[in-house]
Amino acid sequence: MTAKILIVEDEAKLARFIELELTHEGYAVNKAGDGRAALDMALAEEYDLILLDIMLPGLNGLEVLRRLQHEKQTPVILLTARDSVMDKVSGLDAGAVDYVTKPFAIEELLARIRVALKLHHAPAGSQAGPQQNAGPAPQPGVLAWGLLVLDEKRRKVSYDGHDISLTNREFLMLKLLLENCDIVLSRETLLDRVCGYDYIGETNVVDVYIRHLRAKIDDIFGIKMIQTVRGAGYVIRREQ
């Protein structure tokens, strides 16, 4: 099935260039030139991916992303000229799955798009996740750790029935750790497996997201799920 992509870019020439390239690659493409129009389109229609500029008239891209995250889990790649580590962290923390700085080579953007579509639209696996305590066997696409449940198909996480709100990147990182219970995953591995490419020299981004997961799960529910292995990485073990 043809992937449907929304381009949100106020520079008309750049938006048209990206549109032509994506159309040539076989994608179905729509465009929006400001934040409010983009949010309306993203909420009204179903897109497989959104390319979202940050500096937009009306609503800026980060605000569009934050509002969209309350309603949908559509993967978003940010396009911007701002390339500091903190800018990247802010964008990823808001829920973006990737971050491409301008100017960029179209080949790189196309590669990032392929990775994002593959990661976020692959069929949910049937692998049983790690468990603590006796209980019903998990359903296909569901990972469980004690009272924590990650539902891959519904993209939901809960603890003892209480919903936990995670960004796309946090969700994928938690899912990877749960799928590899008792296996220590390095920062480089987490970035490569979750993002699909290496953030050379920026593995501290992983630490940011681990802190977020701990703040949303460990700290609130009084558990110690994600463990740090000094000099090696992070792990979720079957037994506390």
N, C-alpha and C positions, 0 to 999 in steps of 0.2 A: 504494500500500500504506500502511496506517495506521502511523504512527510510534509506537513503544512507548517510553514515558518512565518512569523510576523517580524518584520524589520521595523524598528522604532528609531528613526534617525532624522534630525531636522536639517541636515545638510543634504539638499535635494540631489546633488550630483553624486555624492557618496552612496546615498540610498539607492539611486538608480543603478549605479555600478554593481552594488551587492545584489540587487534584484536580478540583474541580467546574468550574473555568475551563478546564482542559486537556481534560476530557471533553467540555465544550460545544464546544470547538474541533475535536473529532473525533479526539483522540489516545487511545491505549490507555494506561492509567496503573496503576502499582503503587506502593505506599508502603512505606517502612521508617522506624522511629522511633529507631534507634540504629546506631552505626557497624558493629558486627559483623554484625548482620542485613543491613545494606546491602551489605557486602562479599560476604557469602555469596550474596545475590540477584544482585548484579552479575556474579559469576563463574559462577553456575549458569545464568543466562538471558542471552539476547541483547537488549540495549536499544539503541535508536537515540540516546538521550540520557539523561543523569543530571543531575538538579537536586540539588545536594549542599550541605547546611548544613555550616559548619565546626565550630561548637560542638555536639558530639554526645556522648551518653553512650557508654561502651564504648570505641570508637575515635573520635578526632576526624576531621573531614572530610579534612584534609590527609593523615593517615595512611592513610585509606581510599583516597584518590586515588593516593598513592604505591604502595600494594600493588596496586591495580587496574592501574596502568600497566605492571607487570611481566608481566601476563597478557593485557591487551586494550587496544585503542585507542578505547574508547567515549568520545565527547565528553562532557565534564563542565562544567556551569555551576555555579560556587560561589555560594551564598546566605549572606550574613553581614552582621552589623552593623558589622564592622571595615572602615574605608574608607581607611586611610592608603595612600600609594603603596607602601610596603614590604610591607604586607599583601597588596596586589594583586600585586606582583611575586612574592612567595612562593607565592601561589596559582597564578599563571600558570606559574611555574617548575616547580611540582609536576606540571604537565600539564593544568591546566584550560584550556578554550578561551575562557572568559569569566568575568566576575565581577560579580555584581549585589548591591548593598548594600541592607540593610533600613533603613527601610521603602521599598518600591518600588511603583510603579504597575503593575498587572497588565498593562496595555497594553505597557509597556516590556519586561517579562519575556517576554511572548508574541512580541514582535519579536525579542528576543535568541534565543529558541528557534528561530524560523524561520530566522534567519541561520545559527545553528550547524548545523541540520539540512541546510541548503542547502550549506554549505561542506564538511561532512564526509561527505555521502552522495551527492554528485554523481558521475556516472560518470567514471572515469579518462579523461583526454584522450589523444589519439593524437599530440599534438604532439611532434616530435622535439626533444630537448634539445640544448644546446650540447655540442660535443665537442672534445677535444684528441687528437692522435695518430690514426693510422689504426686502424681496427678494425671489427668487425661493426656494422651499423646497429642502433640501439637498438630494442627492442621497443615496441609501443604502451603508453603509460603509464609509460615509463622515460625518465628524464633522465640524461645522462652528462656529466661534465666530467673529462677525463683518466681517472684510475683511480677516480674517485668515481662511484657509481651510486645514483640515487634511484628506487626502485620504488614508484610511486604506488598501484598496486593492493594490494600487500602491505604498504605503509606501512613500507618498510625502506630504510635507507641504509647503504652500505658503501664502504670505500676499499681497493682492491687485495684484495678478498675479506674484509676485516675489518669486522664489523658495527659500526655506530655507533649508540648509543642516544640518541635525541632525544625531547623532549617533543612533544606535538601542536603547540604554538605554534612551536617551533624547526623542526619538519618543514615546516610550512606556509610559514614565512618563507624557508627554504632553497629550497623548491620554487618560490616566486615569483621569487626572485633568479635561479634557473637558467632559468626560463621566459623571463626578460627579459634574457638574456645581452647584455652591452655597453650596456644601458640603465641609467642612474643612477636609482635609485628613492629618493625622499625618505622621511624618517621618517613623514611624514603619509600618504604613499601606502602604505607598508608596513603601517601600522596599519589604514588603511581597507580595503585589499585582503585582509589576513589576518583582521582582526577583524570587518569588516563595518560598523563605525561608528568615529567619531573619539574618541580619548582626548584631549580638549581640555586642553592644558597638560601632558600627560604623555607626550610623544613620547620622553622619555628611557627609557621602557620598551623601545623598539626597541634602544637601545644595549646594554641588559642582555642581550637575546637574541642580538645580534650577538657580544658577548663570549663568551657560552656556546658559540655555534657555532664560533668561532675556537678556543676552548679544547678542544673535542671533535674538531675536524678539523685546522685549520691547525697548531696547536701540537703535536699528537700526531704528525702525519705529515710535518711539516717543509715545508709548502707555504704559499702566500699566495693563497688563493682569494678571500675576500671583501675588497674594497678600499673604503677610505673616501675619498669625494670631499668635501673640506672645504667646508662650507657648502651642500652639495647632498644628500648621502645616501650610499647604498651601492651597489656594483655588483660583479658577477662578470664578468670579461672572458674572451673566448675564448682569449687568449694571455697568459701570465704575463709 
